[in-house]
Amino acid sequence: MHFMLLIFLVLLCLVVWGFFHSNPAGVPQARLLALNVAILALAVVAGGIIGYVLYGDASVVKAGEKGLAVYLGIMAGGTAALIIVAAGGMLRNLVIFPLSRRERVTPGG
């Protein structure tokens, strides 16, 4: 179980790092910041709700195994959050700020 949580934490770090390092250049920074905050807030809220609901269901079914219920809640909620961040980043880069709507940015100045 600990190994799976370690894998989840590594994936979480990679997805969040990739999300911020793939910010499109040549777009209004205020809109980009607002969109990034909205995507991350949606991921946290949806992940929390999904995790809590699954925890509640699992703790009723397996009343003597609260640890497993917590684990399932964290993994399910976290996976939902990872999917939302990844999909939100792709939506941000391909639909909201496509290459055709970005200003040309020259390297080094």
C-alpha positions in Angstrom: 0.0 0.0 0.0 2.8 2.4 0.8 4.4 1.7 -2.6 1.2 2.8 -4.4 1.0 6.0 -2.4 4.6 6.7 -3.3 3.8 6.2 -7.0 0.8 8.5 -6.6 2.9 11.2 -5.1 5.5 11.0 -7.9 2.7 11.2 -10.5 1.1 14.1 -8.6 4.5 16.0 -8.7 5.0 15.2 -12.4 1.5 16.3 -13.4 1.6 19.6 -11.5 5.2 20.3 -12.7 4.1 19.6 -16.3 1.0 21.7 -15.9 3.0 24.8 -15.0 5.9 24.2 -17.3 3.6 23.9 -20.3 2.1 27.4 -19.8 1.7 28.9 -23.2 3.9 31.9 -24.0 2.5 35.0 -25.7 -0.9 35.0 -23.9 -2.3 37.6 -21.4 -0.8 36.6 -18.0 -3.9 37.6 -16.0 -6.1 35.3 -18.0 -3.6 32.5 -17.8 -3.3 32.9 -14.0 -7.0 33.0 -13.6 -7.4 29.9 -15.7 -4.7 28.0 -13.9 -6.2 28.8 -10.5 -9.6 27.7 -11.8 -8.3 24.4 -13.1 -6.4 23.6 -9.9 -9.4 24.7 -7.7 -11.7 22.4 -9.7 -9.2 19.5 -9.4 -8.9 19.9 -5.6 -12.7 20.3 -5.0 -13.7 17.4 -7.4 -10.9 15.2 -6.0 -12.0 15.9 -2.5 -15.6 15.2 -3.2 -14.9 12.0 -5.1 -12.5 10.8 -2.4 -14.9 11.6 0.4 -17.8 9.8 -1.3 -15.7 6.7 -2.0 -14.3 6.8 1.6 -17.9 6.9 3.0 -19.0 4.0 0.8 -15.9 1.9 1.6 -16.1 2.5 5.3 -19.7 1.3 5.5 -19.0 -1.9 3.5 -15.7 -2.7 5.4 -16.4 -1.2 8.8 -13.4 -2.9 10.4 -10.9 -1.7 7.8 -10.9 2.1 8.0 -7.3 2.2 6.7 -8.4 0.6 3.4 -11.3 3.1 3.1 -8.9 6.0 3.6 -6.5 4.6 1.0 -9.2 4.1 -1.5 -10.5 7.6 -1.0 -7.1 9.1 -1.4 -6.3 7.1 -4.5 -9.6 7.7 -6.2 -9.8 11.4 -5.3 -6.2 11.9 -6.3 -6.6 10.2 -9.6 -9.6 12.3 -10.4 -7.6 15.4 -9.5 -4.7 14.3 -11.7 -7.0 13.7 -14.7 -8.6 17.1 -14.3 -5.3 18.9 -14.1 -3.9 17.0 -17.2 -7.1 17.5 -19.2 -7.4 21.2 -18.1 -3.8 21.8 -19.2 -4.5 20.3 -22.6 -7.7 22.3 -22.9 -5.9 25.4 -21.9 -3.1 24.9 -24.5 -5.1 23.5 -27.4 -8.5 25.2 -27.2 -8.4 28.3 -25.0 -4.9 29.5 -26.0 -4.2 27.8 -29.3 -1.1 28.6 -31.3 -3.1 30.7 -33.7 -4.1 33.1 -30.9 -0.7 33.5 -29.3 1.7 36.4 -29.9 5.0 35.5 -31.4 7.7 35.3 -28.7 11.3 35.4 -29.9 13.9 33.6 -27.8 16.2 35.8 -25.8 14.2 39.0 -26.1 
